[in-house]
Amino acid sequence: MSFYTDALITDFADAAFKRCFRQYFAELGIEVRDWDGLFEEMNADSGNEAYIRTDANGNVIGFIQFIPIRFTSWFFEEVCGFIREFWISPEYRAKGHGTELLALAEKRFADNGIYTAILTTETAERFYSAHGYVRAAGCKAKNNDPVLIKRL
C-alpha cells in the first residue's frame, strides 16, 4: 500500500468528508436536495464520528462513519458501536483499506468501552462475514437490510 493518512472527523463540514460523502451517494444513485442540511444533521447527532483516509496527494481513499447507539429495556442496557456508512473509492478497493478502516472504527469503540459493533448492509455481507460479523438473529433494521453484529 502506498502512503496514506487517517483523520478522525467530528465536524462533518470538513471539505474532504463532504467530497467523499457526495461521491459515495452518487455511486449509490442517491440524490440529496440539501447537502448543507444533511451535513448539519450529522453534526447535530451527538457522538457521530468518522475516519477518512486520504492518499499522499489528498485524494480520498474512503471513509467509515459511526456512532454509539444505546439499546435499553426495563432491565438491560448496552451501548453498541453502529457503523452508519462505509465507502471505499472504486480505484482503492480490494487493497486492504476497507479492512484497516473497519479495524480503526472497532478500536475506537473498544477504547471507549463499547464491545459490540452493529451495522446493516445490502452489498458487503461477505466482507463483514470475513471480519467476524454474523447475522443478528431476531434483529430487524428499518431499511430491511440484513443486520450484522460482532462482539469486539
OpenMM code with the backbone's topology and positions (N, CA, C; nanometers):
from openmm import Vec3, app, unit

residues = "MET SER PHE TYR THR ASP ALA LEU ILE THR ASP PHE ALA ASP ALA ALA PHE LYS ARG CYS PHE ARG GLN TYR PHE ALA GLU LEU GLY ILE GLU VAL ARG ASP TRP ASP GLY LEU PHE GLU GLU MET ASN ALA ASP SER GLY ASN GLU ALA TYR ILE ARG THR ASP ALA ASN GLY ASN VAL ILE GLY PHE ILE GLN PHE ILE PRO ILE ARG PHE THR SER TRP PHE PHE GLU GLU VAL CYS GLY PHE ILE ARG GLU PHE TRP ILE SER PRO GLU TYR ARG ALA LYS GLY HIS GLY THR GLU LEU LEU ALA LEU ALA GLU LYS ARG PHE ALA ASP ASN GLY ILE TYR THR ALA ILE LEU THR THR GLU THR ALA GLU ARG PHE TYR SER ALA HIS GLY TYR VAL ARG ALA ALA GLY CYS LYS ALA LYS ASN ASN ASP PRO VAL LEU ILE LYS ARG LEU".split()
positions = [
    Vec3(0.0843, -0.1187, 0.0000),
    Vec3(0.0000, 0.0000, 0.0000),
    Vec3(0.0880, 0.1239, 0.0000),
    Vec3(0.0440, 0.2254, -0.0676),
    Vec3(0.1192, 0.3499, -0.0707),
    Vec3(0.0890, 0.4328, 0.0530),
    Vec3(0.1523, 0.5458, 0.0636),
    Vec3(0.1351, 0.6351, 0.1775),
    Vec3(-0.0097, 0.6849, 0.1847),
    Vec3(-0.0633, 0.6886, 0.3058),
    Vec3(-0.1970, 0.7416, 0.3278),
    Vec3(-0.2048, 0.8011, 0.4675),
    Vec3(-0.3098, 0.8799, 0.4902),
    Vec3(-0.3338, 0.9439, 0.6187),
    Vec3(-0.4763, 0.9136, 0.6619),
    Vec3(-0.4922, 0.8816, 0.7914),
    Vec3(-0.6247, 0.8627, 0.8502),
    Vec3(-0.6528, 0.9803, 0.9428),
    Vec3(-0.7681, 1.0428, 0.9258),
    Vec3(-0.8071, 1.1541, 1.0120),
    Vec3(-0.9416, 1.1221, 1.0759),
    Vec3(-0.9503, 1.1473, 1.2075),
    Vec3(-1.0769, 1.1319, 1.2778),
    Vec3(-1.1578, 1.2598, 1.2568),
    Vec3(-1.2780, 1.2444, 1.2061),
    Vec3(-1.3651, 1.3582, 1.1752),
    Vec3(-1.4781, 1.3636, 1.2775),
    Vec3(-1.4939, 1.4783, 1.3386),
    Vec3(-1.6102, 1.5015, 1.4249),
    Vec3(-1.6899, 1.6222, 1.3757),
    Vec3(-1.6341, 1.6937, 1.2778),
    Vec3(-1.7033, 1.8069, 1.2153),
    Vec3(-1.7310, 1.7688, 1.0705),
    Vec3(-1.8571, 1.7434, 1.0410),
    Vec3(-1.8937, 1.6931, 0.9089),
    Vec3(-1.9058, 1.8033, 0.8051),
    Vec3(-1.8615, 1.9238, 0.8417),
    Vec3(-1.8453, 2.0303, 0.7438),
    Vec3(-1.7062, 2.0219, 0.6805),
    Vec3(-1.6262, 1.9242, 0.7242),
    Vec3(-1.4926, 1.9019, 0.6695),
    Vec3(-1.5025, 1.8825, 0.5178),
    Vec3(-1.4232, 1.9580, 0.4422),
    Vec3(-1.4315, 1.9573, 0.2962),
    Vec3(-1.4034, 1.8194, 0.2369),
    Vec3(-1.3030, 1.7502, 0.2869),
    Vec3(-1.2700, 1.6174, 0.2333),
    Vec3(-1.3839, 1.5191, 0.2606),
    Vec3(-1.4421, 1.5248, 0.3810),
    Vec3(-1.5532, 1.4354, 0.4117),
    Vec3(-1.6719, 1.4647, 0.3200),
    Vec3(-1.7049, 1.5923, 0.3030),
    Vec3(-1.8172, 1.6290, 0.2170),
    Vec3(-1.7963, 1.5759, 0.0752),
    Vec3(-1.6754, 1.5906, 0.0260),
    Vec3(-1.6429, 1.5469, -0.1094),
    Vec3(-1.6623, 1.3950, -0.1244),
    Vec3(-1.6084, 1.3181, -0.0301),
    Vec3(-1.6195, 1.1724, -0.0442),
    Vec3(-1.7614, 1.1246, -0.0161),
    Vec3(-1.8328, 1.1913, 0.0738),
    Vec3(-1.9703, 1.1504, 0.1010),
    Vec3(-2.0575, 1.1726, -0.0225),
    Vec3(-2.0341, 1.2814, -0.0935),
    Vec3(-2.1086, 1.3072, -0.2179),
    Vec3(-2.0771, 1.2001, -0.3229),
    Vec3(-1.9505, 1.1606, -0.3327),
    Vec3(-1.9121, 1.0541, -0.4262),
    Vec3(-1.9843, 0.9245, -0.3903),
    Vec3(-1.9855, 0.8951, -0.2631),
    Vec3(-2.0499, 0.7735, -0.2124),
    Vec3(-2.1980, 0.7721, -0.2497),
    Vec3(-2.2694, 0.8800, -0.2222),
    Vec3(-2.4115, 0.8855, -0.2537),
    Vec3(-2.4349, 0.8824, -0.4047),
    Vec3(-2.3466, 0.9458, -0.4830),
    Vec3(-2.3592, 0.9414, -0.6293),
    Vec3(-2.3466, 0.7972, -0.6778),
    Vec3(-2.2523, 0.7234, -0.6210),
    Vec3(-2.2345, 0.5834, -0.6583),
    Vec3(-2.3588, 0.5012, -0.6260),
    Vec3(-2.4256, 0.5329, -0.5157),
    Vec3(-2.5484, 0.4629, -0.4772),
    Vec3(-2.6712, 0.5121, -0.5541),
    Vec3(-2.6554, 0.6219, -0.6281),
    Vec3(-2.7683, 0.6785, -0.7019),
    Vec3(-2.8640, 0.7560, -0.6137),
    Vec3(-2.8147, 0.8051, -0.4999),
    Vec3(-2.8981, 0.8808, -0.4066),
    Vec3(-2.8803, 1.0297, -0.4331),
    Vec3(-2.9905, 1.0981, -0.4555),
    Vec3(-2.9865, 1.2424, -0.4760),
    Vec3(-3.0275, 1.3122, -0.3470),
    Vec3(-2.9562, 1.4192, -0.3152),
    Vec3(-2.9838, 1.4963, -0.1944),
    Vec3(-3.0132, 1.6398, -0.2367),
    Vec3(-3.1240, 1.6922, -0.1908),
    Vec3(-3.1616, 1.8303, -0.2245),
    Vec3(-3.0849, 1.9323, -0.1422),
    Vec3(-3.0612, 1.8996, -0.0157),
    Vec3(-2.9998, 1.9963, 0.0759),
    Vec3(-2.8756, 1.9349, 0.1407),
    Vec3(-2.7643, 1.9418, 0.0684),
    Vec3(-2.6407, 1.8841, 0.1208),
    Vec3(-2.5993, 1.9509, 0.2513),
    Vec3(-2.6060, 2.0829, 0.2563),
    Vec3(-2.5646, 2.1530, 0.3781),
    Vec3(-2.6487, 2.1085, 0.4970),
    Vec3(-2.7785, 2.0913, 0.4758),
    Vec3(-2.8667, 2.0449, 0.5818),
    Vec3(-2.8306, 1.9043, 0.6274),
    Vec3(-2.7930, 1.8183, 0.5329),
    Vec3(-2.7537, 1.6821, 0.5681),
    Vec3(-2.6297, 1.6829, 0.6574),
    Vec3(-2.5292, 1.7613, 0.6198),
    Vec3(-2.4072, 1.7666, 0.6994),
    Vec3(-2.4315, 1.8337, 0.8350),
    Vec3(-2.5227, 1.9293, 0.8408),
    Vec3(-2.5599, 1.9896, 0.9694),
    Vec3(-2.6266, 1.8863, 1.0597),
    Vec3(-2.7126, 1.8010, 1.0026),
    Vec3(-2.7760, 1.6942, 1.0810),
    Vec3(-2.6711, 1.5992, 1.1375),
    Vec3(-2.5702, 1.5674, 1.0559),
    Vec3(-2.4631, 1.4796, 1.1043),
    Vec3(-2.3913, 1.5438, 1.2225),
    Vec3(-2.3666, 1.6734, 1.2144),
    Vec3(-2.3007, 1.7444, 1.3239),
    Vec3(-2.3883, 1.7504, 1.4481),
    Vec3(-2.5184, 1.7570, 1.4297),
    Vec3(-2.6104, 1.7669, 1.5430),
    Vec3(-2.6279, 1.6325, 1.6138),
    Vec3(-2.5950, 1.5242, 1.5459),
    Vec3(-2.6106, 1.3898, 1.6016),
    Vec3(-2.4943, 1.3623, 1.6962),
    Vec3(-2.5163, 1.3775, 1.8240),
    Vec3(-2.4121, 1.3667, 1.9257),
    Vec3(-2.3384, 1.2335, 1.9192),
    Vec3(-2.2071, 1.2393, 1.9157),
    Vec3(-2.1241, 1.1199, 1.9149),
    Vec3(-2.0891, 1.0687, 1.7770),
    Vec3(-2.1428, 1.1314, 1.6739),
    Vec3(-2.1174, 1.0911, 1.5360),
    Vec3(-1.9721, 1.1210, 1.5002),
    Vec3(-1.9004, 1.0202, 1.4484),
    Vec3(-1.7600, 1.0368, 1.4102),
    Vec3(-1.7341, 0.9606, 1.2808),
    Vec3(-1.6209, 0.9891, 1.2210),
    Vec3(-1.5792, 0.9157, 1.1015),
    Vec3(-1.4276, 0.9179, 1.0938),
    Vec3(-1.3736, 0.8155, 1.0324),
    Vec3(-1.2347, 0.8175, 0.9886),
    Vec3(-1.2382, 0.8354, 0.8389),
    Vec3(-1.1547, 0.9260, 0.7908),
    Vec3(-1.1410, 0.9458, 0.6474),
    Vec3(-0.9954, 0.9191, 0.6118),
    Vec3(-0.9750, 0.8422, 0.5068),
    Vec3(-0.8399, 0.8067, 0.4626),
    Vec3(-0.8133, 0.8768, 0.3297),
    Vec3(-0.6993, 0.9451, 0.3234),
    Vec3(-0.6581, 1.0129, 0.2008),
    Vec3(-0.5190, 0.9658, 0.1602),
    Vec3(-0.4897, 0.9758, 0.0319),
    Vec3(-0.3573, 0.9359, -0.0153),
    Vec3(-0.2609, 1.0537, -0.0046),
    Vec3(-0.1384, 1.0340, -0.0487),
    Vec3(-0.0332, 1.1361, -0.0360),
    Vec3(-0.0676, 1.2653, -0.1090),
    Vec3(-0.1551, 1.2580, -0.2092),
    Vec3(-0.1950, 1.3772, -0.2853),
    Vec3(-0.3234, 1.4404, -0.2331),
    Vec3(-0.3775, 1.3860, -0.1236),
    Vec3(-0.5011, 1.4403, -0.0675),
    Vec3(-0.6271, 1.3828, -0.1285),
    Vec3(-0.6134, 1.2850, -0.2183),
    Vec3(-0.7303, 1.2205, -0.2774),
    Vec3(-0.7933, 1.1272, -0.1738),
    Vec3(-0.9249, 1.1252, -0.1693),
    Vec3(-0.9951, 1.0428, -0.0717),
    Vec3(-0.9913, 0.8962, -0.1144),
    Vec3(-0.9448, 0.8120, -0.0240),
    Vec3(-0.9448, 0.6670, -0.0440),
    Vec3(-1.0784, 0.6105, 0.0031),
    Vec3(-1.1271, 0.6586, 0.1169),
    Vec3(-1.2539, 0.6113, 0.1696),
    Vec3(-1.2810, 0.6665, 0.3075),
    Vec3(-1.3936, 0.6248, 0.3639),
    Vec3(-1.4306, 0.6684, 0.4989),
    Vec3(-1.5177, 0.5636, 0.5647),
    Vec3(-1.5222, 0.5705, 0.6975),
    Vec3(-1.6149, 0.4905, 0.7765),
    Vec3(-1.6759, 0.5837, 0.8805),
    Vec3(-1.8072, 0.5895, 0.8853),
    Vec3(-1.8797, 0.6774, 0.9770),
    Vec3(-1.9520, 0.5915, 1.0806),
    Vec3(-1.9471, 0.6334, 1.2062),
    Vec3(-2.0009, 0.5501, 1.3138),
    Vec3(-2.0474, 0.6359, 1.4307),
    Vec3(-2.1273, 0.5719, 1.5182),
    Vec3(-2.1838, 0.6427, 1.6333),
    Vec3(-2.2215, 0.5397, 1.7404),
    Vec3(-2.2060, 0.5752, 1.8677),
    Vec3(-2.2576, 0.4851, 1.9721),
    Vec3(-2.4107, 0.4905, 1.9713),
    Vec3(-2.4722, 0.3759, 1.9912),
    Vec3(-2.6172, 0.3687, 1.9968),
    Vec3(-2.6552, 0.2850, 2.1197),
    Vec3(-2.7465, 0.3363, 2.1978),
    Vec3(-2.7843, 0.2727, 2.3242),
    Vec3(-2.9128, 0.1917, 2.3054),
    Vec3(-2.9029, 0.0636, 2.3387),
    Vec3(-3.0193, -0.0243, 2.3397),
    Vec3(-3.0588, -0.0447, 2.4857),
    Vec3(-3.1848, -0.0216, 2.5177),
    Vec3(-3.2286, -0.0345, 2.6567),
    Vec3(-3.3607, -0.1098, 2.6649),
    Vec3(-3.3785, -0.1723, 2.7772),
    Vec3(-3.5069, -0.2317, 2.8134),
    Vec3(-3.5297, -0.1937, 2.9593),
    Vec3(-3.6317, -0.2467, 3.0171),
    Vec3(-3.6572, -0.2122, 3.1578),
    Vec3(-3.5512, -0.2719, 3.2498),
    Vec3(-3.4715, -0.3686, 3.1996),
    Vec3(-3.3759, -0.4361, 3.2863),
    Vec3(-3.2317, -0.4308, 3.2357),
    Vec3(-3.2138, -0.4294, 3.1022),
    Vec3(-3.0802, -0.4337, 3.0443),
    Vec3(-3.0512, -0.3095, 2.9617),
    Vec3(-2.9207, -0.2861, 2.9474),
    Vec3(-2.8759, -0.1745, 2.8651),
    Vec3(-2.7422, -0.2130, 2.8025),
    Vec3(-2.7251, -0.1791, 2.6771),
    Vec3(-2.5962, -0.1981, 2.6114),
    Vec3(-2.5750, -0.0857, 2.5119),
    Vec3(-2.4541, -0.0354, 2.5076),
    Vec3(-2.4158, 0.0615, 2.4057),
    Vec3(-2.3375, -0.0146, 2.3000),
    Vec3(-2.3825, -0.0028, 2.1765),
    Vec3(-2.3156, -0.0672, 2.0640),
    Vec3(-2.2552, 0.0402, 1.9750),
    Vec3(-2.1536, 0.0034, 1.9017),
    Vec3(-2.0975, 0.0916, 1.8007),
    Vec3(-2.1687, 0.0646, 1.6696),
    Vec3(-2.2445, 0.1614, 1.6214),
    Vec3(-2.3218, 0.1461, 1.4981),
    Vec3(-2.2416, 0.2041, 1.3826),
    Vec3(-2.2071, 0.1197, 1.2878),
    Vec3(-2.1383, 0.1657, 1.1667),
    Vec3(-2.2459, 0.2129, 1.0710),
    Vec3(-2.2510, 0.3437, 1.0533),
    Vec3(-2.3583, 0.4062, 0.9757),
    Vec3(-2.3338, 0.3990, 0.8260),
    Vec3(-2.2158, 0.4403, 0.7863),
    Vec3(-2.1820, 0.4463, 0.6441),
    Vec3(-2.0364, 0.4047, 0.6284),
    Vec3(-2.0062, 0.3402, 0.5159),
    Vec3(-1.8715, 0.2895, 0.4926),
    Vec3(-1.8511, 0.2839, 0.3421),
    Vec3(-1.7453, 0.3475, 0.2938),
    Vec3(-1.7244, 0.3541, 0.1496),
    Vec3(-1.5761, 0.3617, 0.1179),
    Vec3(-1.5369, 0.2865, 0.0180),
    Vec3(-1.4017, 0.2924, -0.0359),
    Vec3(-1.4150, 0.3302, -0.1831),
    Vec3(-1.3356, 0.4266, -0.2264),
    Vec3(-1.3366, 0.4705, -0.3651),
    Vec3(-1.3024, 0.3526, -0.4562),
    Vec3(-1.3720, 0.3364, -0.5679),
    Vec3(-1.3534, 0.2179, -0.6526),
    Vec3(-1.2078, 0.1848, -0.6868),
    Vec3(-1.1265, 0.2841, -0.7132),
    Vec3(-0.9881, 0.2551, -0.7525),
    Vec3(-0.9012, 0.2045, -0.6372),
    Vec3(-0.9519, 0.2133, -0.5141),
    Vec3(-0.8763, 0.1673, -0.3971),
    Vec3(-0.9330, 0.0395, -0.3359),
    Vec3(-1.0369, -0.0160, -0.3949),
    Vec3(-1.0994, -0.1356, -0.3392),
    Vec3(-1.0096, -0.2586, -0.3557),
    Vec3(-1.0295, -0.3544, -0.2661),
    Vec3(-0.9552, -0.4818, -0.2662),
    Vec3(-0.8051, -0.4607, -0.2466),
    Vec3(-0.7694, -0.3560, -0.1716),
    Vec3(-0.6286, -0.3282, -0.1425),
    Vec3(-0.6027, -0.3170, 0.0073),
    Vec3(-0.6996, -0.3603, 0.0886),
    Vec3(-0.6824, -0.3615, 0.2332),
    Vec3(-0.7309, -0.2376, 0.3057),
    Vec3(-0.7722, -0.1353, 0.2346),
    Vec3(-0.8158, -0.0117, 0.3004),
    Vec3(-0.9442, -0.0311, 0.3805),
    Vec3(-1.0387, -0.1065, 0.3267),
    Vec3(-1.1630, -0.1319, 0.3991),
    Vec3(-1.1378, -0.2068, 0.5286),
    Vec3(-1.0540, -0.3074, 0.5231),
    Vec3(-1.0184, -0.3837, 0.6427),
    Vec3(-0.9559, -0.2936, 0.7479),
    Vec3(-0.8653, -0.2069, 0.7051),
    Vec3(-0.7969, -0.1188, 0.8004),
    Vec3(-0.8899, -0.0134, 0.8580),
    Vec3(-0.9780, 0.0440, 0.7780),
    Vec3(-1.0730, 0.1429, 0.8311),
    Vec3(-1.1712, 0.0775, 0.9278),
    Vec3(-1.2178, -0.0422, 0.8949),
    Vec3(-1.3068, -0.1137, 0.9856),
    Vec3(-1.2366, -0.1391, 1.1188),
    Vec3(-1.1105, -0.1789, 1.1141),
    Vec3(-1.0334, -0.2037, 1.2371),
    Vec3(-1.0174, -0.0754, 1.3183),
    Vec3(-0.9993, 0.0379, 1.2522),
    Vec3(-0.9888, 0.1660, 1.3246),
    Vec3(-1.1183, 0.1962, 1.4003),
    Vec3(-1.2323, 0.1776, 1.3343),
    Vec3(-1.3616, 0.2034, 1.3996),
    Vec3(-1.3821, 0.1084, 1.5172),
    Vec3(-1.3513, -0.0194, 1.4970),
    Vec3(-1.3676, -0.1165, 1.6056),
    Vec3(-1.2761, -0.0834, 1.7235),
    Vec3(-1.1553, -0.0393, 1.6959),
    Vec3(-1.0641, 0.0003, 1.8039),
    Vec3(-1.1180, 0.1230, 1.8769),
    Vec3(-1.1721, 0.2163, 1.8030),
    Vec3(-1.2311, 0.3364, 1.8642),
    Vec3(-1.3447, 0.2956, 1.9590),
    Vec3(-1.4282, 0.2012, 1.9143),
    Vec3(-1.5352, 0.1511, 2.0010),
    Vec3(-1.4762, 0.0928, 2.1289),
    Vec3(-1.3846, -0.0011, 2.1146),
    Vec3(-1.3272, -0.0705, 2.2309),
    Vec3(-1.2575, 0.0275, 2.3247),
    Vec3(-1.1873, 0.1250, 2.2686),
    Vec3(-1.1193, 0.2253, 2.3510),
    Vec3(-1.2175, 0.3085, 2.4324),
    Vec3(-1.3421, 0.3127, 2.3870),
    Vec3(-1.4467, 0.3885, 2.4558),
    Vec3(-1.5440, 0.2985, 2.5319),
    Vec3(-1.5014, 0.1739, 2.5593),
    Vec3(-1.5833, 0.0836, 2.6394),
    Vec3(-1.7024, 0.0259, 2.5664),
    Vec3(-1.6980, 0.0239, 2.4346),
    Vec3(-1.8056, -0.0333, 2.3534),
    Vec3(-1.7522, -0.1633, 2.2942),
    Vec3(-1.8186, -0.2743, 2.3251),
    Vec3(-1.7655, -0.4048, 2.2878),
    Vec3(-1.8525, -0.4824, 2.1899),
    Vec3(-1.9484, -0.4140, 2.1289),
    Vec3(-2.0312, -0.4742, 2.0250),
    Vec3(-2.0439, -0.3752, 1.9101),
    Vec3(-2.0185, -0.4232, 1.7898),
    Vec3(-2.0388, -0.3413, 1.6696),
    Vec3(-2.1598, -0.3959, 1.5957),
    Vec3(-2.2394, -0.3053, 1.5378),
    Vec3(-2.3612, -0.3444, 1.4668),
    Vec3(-2.3715, -0.2607, 1.3404),
    Vec3(-2.4283, -0.3195, 1.2363),
    Vec3(-2.4425, -0.2493, 1.1090),
    Vec3(-2.5465, -0.3175, 1.0233),
    Vec3(-2.5832, -0.2513, 0.9153),
    Vec3(-2.6651, -0.3142, 0.8122),
    Vec3(-2.5866, -0.3078, 0.6821),
    Vec3(-2.6163, -0.3999, 0.5927),
    Vec3(-2.5504, -0.3979, 0.4625),
    Vec3(-2.6399, -0.4624, 0.3590),
    Vec3(-2.6339, -0.4081, 0.2396),
    Vec3(-2.7043, -0.4732, 0.1287),
    Vec3(-2.6056, -0.5188, 0.0227),
    Vec3(-2.4797, -0.4785, 0.0345),
    Vec3(-2.3835, -0.5094, -0.0706),
    Vec3(-2.2565, -0.5794, -0.0231),
    Vec3(-2.2282, -0.5787, 0.1066),
    Vec3(-2.0960, -0.6241, 0.1508),
    Vec3(-2.1011, -0.7290, 0.2613),
    Vec3(-2.2033, -0.8117, 0.2618),
    Vec3(-2.2154, -0.9091, 0.3699),
    Vec3(-2.0952, -1.0038, 0.3743),
    Vec3(-2.0436, -1.0453, 0.2602),
    Vec3(-1.9263, -1.1338, 0.2591),
    Vec3(-1.8047, -1.0664, 0.3208),
    Vec3(-1.7854, -0.9379, 0.2932),
    Vec3(-1.6737, -0.8632, 0.3517),
    Vec3(-1.6841, -0.8654, 0.5040),
    Vec3(-1.8011, -0.8310, 0.5557),
    Vec3(-1.8188, -0.8265, 0.7006),
    Vec3(-1.8077, -0.9657, 0.7634),
    Vec3(-1.8625, -1.0663, 0.6985),
    Vec3(-1.8513, -1.2036, 0.7496),
    Vec3(-1.7052, -1.2450, 0.7617),
    Vec3(-1.6249, -1.2063, 0.6646),
    Vec3(-1.4819, -1.2378, 0.6683),
    Vec3(-1.4108, -1.1680, 0.7835),
    Vec3(-1.4744, -1.0649, 0.8394),
    Vec3(-1.4162, -0.9898, 0.9510),
    Vec3(-1.4861, -1.0181, 1.0833),
    Vec3(-1.5586, -1.1316, 1.0895),
    Vec3(-1.6148, -1.1764, 1.2159),
    Vec3(-1.7572, -1.1341, 1.2451),
    Vec3(-1.8238, -1.0680, 1.1514),
    Vec3(-1.9625, -1.0270, 1.1727),
    Vec3(-2.0558, -1.1417, 1.1367),
    Vec3(-2.1635, -1.1538, 1.2123),
    Vec3(-2.2649, -1.2558, 1.1866),
    Vec3(-2.4021, -1.1885, 1.1846),
    Vec3(-2.4948, -1.2539, 1.1194),
    Vec3(-2.6325, -1.2015, 1.1185),
    Vec3(-2.6873, -1.2015, 1.2602),
    Vec3(-2.7523, -1.0938, 1.2956),
    Vec3(-2.8114, -1.0789, 1.4289),
    Vec3(-2.9539, -1.1352, 1.4233),
    Vec3(-2.9661, -1.2596, 1.4615),
    Vec3(-3.0970, -1.3257, 1.4579),
    Vec3(-3.1965, -1.2477, 1.5435),
    Vec3(-3.3126, -1.2232, 1.4885),
    Vec3(-3.4184, -1.1552, 1.5627),
    Vec3(-3.4093, -1.0038, 1.5609),
    Vec3(-3.3037, -0.9496, 1.5032),
    Vec3(-3.2872, -0.8041, 1.4969),
    Vec3(-3.3250, -0.7576, 1.3568),
    Vec3(-3.4123, -0.6587, 1.3496),
    Vec3(-3.4620, -0.6090, 1.2214),
    Vec3(-3.4286, -0.4614, 1.2073),
    Vec3(-3.3794, -0.4254, 1.0903),
    Vec3(-3.3485, -0.2854, 1.0615),
    Vec3(-3.4647, -0.2202, 0.9875),
    Vec3(-3.4813, -0.0914, 1.0072),
    Vec3(-3.5894, -0.0192, 0.9408),
    Vec3(-3.5731, -0.0168, 0.7891),
    Vec3(-3.4472, -0.0295, 0.7409),
    Vec3(-3.4249, -0.0308, 0.5968),
    Vec3(-3.4372, -0.1718, 0.5374),
    Vec3(-3.4693, -0.2702, 0.6216),
    Vec3(-3.4883, -0.4097, 0.5827),
    Vec3(-3.3621, -0.4787, 0.5318),
    Vec3(-3.2467, -0.4159, 0.5456),
    Vec3(-3.1204, -0.4806, 0.5110),
    Vec3(-3.0822, -0.5764, 0.6228),
    Vec3(-3.0015, -0.6775, 0.5914),
    Vec3(-2.9549, -0.7680, 0.6973),
    Vec3(-2.8786, -0.6906, 0.8050),
    Vec3(-2.9010, -0.7284, 0.9307),
    Vec3(-2.8307, -0.6693, 1.0433),
    Vec3(-2.7183, -0.7644, 1.0814),
    Vec3(-2.5975, -0.7099, 1.0914),
    Vec3(-2.4807, -0.7888, 1.1300),
    Vec3(-2.4241, -0.7347, 1.2596),
    Vec3(-2.3664, -0.8245, 1.3380),
    Vec3(-2.3156, -0.7881, 1.4693),
    Vec3(-2.1813, -0.8587, 1.4938),
    Vec3(-2.0977, -0.7949, 1.5732),
    Vec3(-1.9698, -0.8548, 1.6103),
    Vec3(-1.9379, -0.8151, 1.7535),
    Vec3(-1.9027, -0.9139, 1.8348),
    Vec3(-1.8531, -0.8867, 1.9697),
    Vec3(-1.7049, -0.8572, 1.9570),
    Vec3(-1.6651, -0.7444, 2.0079),
    Vec3(-1.5251, -0.6991, 1.9895),
    Vec3(-1.4334, -0.7521, 2.0977),
] * unit.nanometer
topology = app.Topology()
chain = topology.addChain("A")
for resn in residues:
    res = topology.addResidue(resn, chain)
    for name in ("N", "CA", "C"):
        topology.addAtom(name, app.Element.getBySymbol(name[0]), res)
